[in-house]
Amino acid sequence: MACLGLYCGKTLLFKNGSTEIYGECGVCPRGQRTNAQKYCQPCAESPELYDWLYLGFMAMLPLVLHWFFIEWYSGKKSSSALFQHITALFECSMAAVITLLVSDPVGVLYIRSCRVLMLSDWYTMLYNPSPDYVTTVHCTHEAVYPLYTIVFIYYAFCLVLMMLLRPLLVKKIACGLGKSDRFKSIYAALYFFPILTVLQAVGGGLLYYAFPYIILVLSLVTLAVYMSASEIENCYDLLVRKKRLIVLFSHWLLHAYGIISISRVDKLEQDLPLLALVPTPALFYLFTAKFTEPSRILSEGANGH
């Protein structure tokens, strides 16, 4: 009988030399996906650079949100912010390492994966066939193994490590904050982790294809907002505080990350020069800020220019 459905396949039950016996058409086991002949094959390929960049993007999301809410609730004069930033970085780094170690193959910082071929690979539950229009053959499985589930595992470890480490640190060093403000960054994480989980569950496939453009757009917008809010109008305003340089270099790293993700560095000699565009948005802002200063526009309007 022909195997219907885009993601239904026949699983290997017995192999003896050249003799292979396959089961009926159905769902492939975890860690396998169907090939062109509708047979379930193990995921034995190495992730592509783009796959690693996607996983890096999903790993950065909780870290960036941690840093944002730590900065938001710590206050400008709080000495605890730096230690909390370092702790958040340690938590996410350890969670990433542990996630790789517990993934197949266990015990090494390496994963095996199935190649992503199309958007529908992320949503196999939408492609369960009904041969007789009555009975549905359920063939839902992780065709993009392990790019879908590994993100959930990583978020779980991030949450566990945060609950183990951060409350003790905040209680010890956050003396400049009120009792009600000390743990607000942790409470915020308890909200955004479920949101990130739902985002990955529903929009994982869309994020996989859109994340380079999301990085570029958000990094450009946030850099412009930060420089405007900090009243940075020239290079001197930028160099006067170390924190501003750290923010600038962080955004430059995000710009480079987005450019590399879009180009995928398929042709190294052609794609690497694109990284020269990384400082362009900041330079454009500095050169044009004086022309868009509100006070200058209002004064020129009052003078009739």
N, C-alpha and C positions, 0 to 999 in steps of 0.2 A: 504493500500500500504506500502511495506517495506521501511524503511528509509535508503537510501543509503548514502555512504560517511562516512569517519572516524569521522568527527566532525559535522555532521548534526543531529538534534534532533527535538523532538516535544515539543512545549512550552505549559505549563499548562495555559489554558484560564479561566476555571471556576472550583471551588471546593465547594461542599456543602456536608459536612459530608464525607461519603465514596464515593460520586460521584465525579469523576474527568473527565473533558473534555479537551482534548489536541488538539492543532491546527495541521496544516499540517507540514510535515517534512521541516525544513529550519534552518536558523541561530538561535542560542540561544541568548537571551538578554544579555547585559553586566552584568557581575557578576554571570553568570551561565555557565555550561558546560555539555556535554552529559555524561550519565552514560552508563553502559553496555547494558541496554535495549533501548538505543537511546531516552531517555527522558532528557530534560534539567533540571538540578538540580542546586539550588543556591550554591554558594561557601560559605560554612559555617565553614570550617576547620581553625585551627590555623596554621600559617606558621611553618614549621619545622626549626630546628636549622640551617640546611644547607641553607634554604631560607633566613634567617636573615643574615647569613654570606655572601651570594651573594649580598644582598642589601647593606650590609656594605662595600663590595668591590666596588660596583658601586658608593657609596657615597664618598669613599676615593679618587677615581680617580681625581675629580676636586680639592679636597683639596691638594693632593700631587702636582698636576700641578701648583696650585696657589703658593705653597711654593717654588717650583723649580724656577719659573719665577721671583718671588719676590727676591729670593736670587741671581738670575742671573743678574738682572738689578739694584739691589740696591747698589752693590759694597761692598767691604769688610769693608770700614770705615763708611758706612752709618748707622746712628742710627735709621733710619725709618724702617729698615727691621723687627725688632722685633714687632713693632706695627702693621705692615702690616700682619705679620704671625698670630698674635692674631686676627686681624680683619677677615682674611680669615677663621680661625677656627670658629669664631662667626657666620659668614655668612652661612657656610655650616651646622653648628649645628642648627641654627634657621631654615634654609631651610628644614632640616630633620624633625624637630619637627612640622613645619607647614604642611609639606607633610603628615605626619601621622595623624594630626588633621583633615585635609580635606578629608582624605580617609574614605571609609566605614569600620566601623561605624564612623560617623562624631563626632568630639569633644573628642575623646579618643585616647591615644597613643597605639593603637591596630588596627590590620587589619585582615580581613577575607580573605581567599585565597582558591584557588583550588589547589589540589595536582598535582605536575609535575610528569607525568608518563613516558614520552619519549621525545626525541628531537623534534619530529614532533609537539608536543604541542605548540611550539614556532612559528611554521610556518604553521598555519592552512590555509593560503591563497593558499598553494600549494596542498591542498587536497579537492578542490571543485569538486564534482562529476558531470559527464555528463551522465545521465541515457540513453538517446537516441543518445549519441555521437554528438548532435547538441546543445541542450540547457544545459547551465551550471547552476547548483544550487549553489548559493553563500552561503556558510556556514562559512565564515571567521569571527571568533570572538576570544576574548582573553581567550584561554583555560587555561592559567596560571595566570589568574586574581589574584592579580593586579601586579604581578612581572614585567610585560612588561611595562605597562603605568606609573606605579608609579615612575619609573626612570626618565621619561620625565618630569613629574610634579616637581620632585626634582630639576632637572637641570634648569627648568624655574624659580623656586624660588631662586636658587643660583644666577642666572644671574640678576634677579631683585634686590636682596639685595646687590649684588656687585655694581651695577650701582647707587644705592642709598647711600651707605656708603663709598665705597672705594675712589671715586674721592675727596670727602671732606676731608678725612683723609690724603690722599697723598698730597693734596694742602697745608694742614696745617703743616705737619711734615717733608715732604721730601725736606727740605731746602738744603741738601747737594748734591742734584742731579740737573742736568741741566733741563731746561724746557722741552726739548725733551725726557728726560729719565724718568721723573716722572711717566708718565702714561703707560709706555711700558708693565708693568706686567698686566695692565687692558686690553690693546690692545691684548696681548697674549691670555687672557681669551676669548676675542671675537672671536678668531680663534679656540681654542681647545674645546669650548662648542659645536659648530656645529659638530666638528669631533666626540666628544663623543656621540652626539645624533645619528649621522649616524651609529656609531659603535654599539650602542644599538639596533637601528632599524634593522640592517642587521645581526649582529652577536650576538644578545642577548642570543639565545639558546646555541650557541657554548661557549660563555663566562660563562654561567651558569655551564657547566660541566668542563670547563678548568681553571676557575679562581684560584683554589688552586695551581695548578702547575705554572700558570703565576706569582702568588705572590712569590712563592719560587724561581723560576728562576731569576726573575727581582731583587728581594731583594739580592740574592747572587751576581749577576753580579754588581749591583750598589754599594754594600758594598766593593767588591774587587776593583772596579775602584776608589772609594773614598779613600780607604786606600792607594792605590798605588799613586794616585795623590797628596795626603797629605804627602807622604813619611813616612808613619808609618811603622816602622820595629820592634818595641818592645813595651812592655807595658808602658814604660815611655813616648814614643812619643804619646801614646794614652791618657795618663792621664794629659799631660801638658796643654791641652786646654779643657775647658768645652764643647765647641761646638762639639768636636770629640766624647765625651762621649754621648752627646744627639743623634748624628747621629747613633752611635753604638746601643744604647738602642732602637732607633726607628726601626732599621733593625731587632733587636731581636724580637720586637713586631710583625713585619711582618712575620718573620720566624714562630713564634708561631701561628699566625693567619692562615698561610698556612697549617701548620701541623694539626691544629684542623679542618680545612675545609676538608682536605683529609681523616682524620680518622673519622670525624663526631661524635667522642666521643660516638660511639655506645656501646662500652664496656669500661667504665670509668677506671677500674683498669688496663686494658691493654694499653689503649691509652695515659693516662696521663704521664707515664714514657717517652713517645716519646718527650715530651717537654724538656727533659734533653739534647736533641740534638741541641737545639737552639744556644748555644754559640760555637758549634763545628766549623762552618766555620771561625769565627773570630780567634779562637785559632789556627786552622790549618794554617791560613795565617800568624799569628805572628811567629809560630814555623818554617815556611818554607821560610819566606821572605828573610832571610839572605843567603839562598842558591840560590836564583834567582835574586839577585841584579845584574843589568847589568854591573856595573863597575868591580865586582868580576869575572863575567863570561869572560869579555874581558881580564882582567889581567891574568886569568888562561889560556886562549887561547893563549895569547902572550908568556906565559912561556912554552907552549907546553904540558900542563897537560890535 
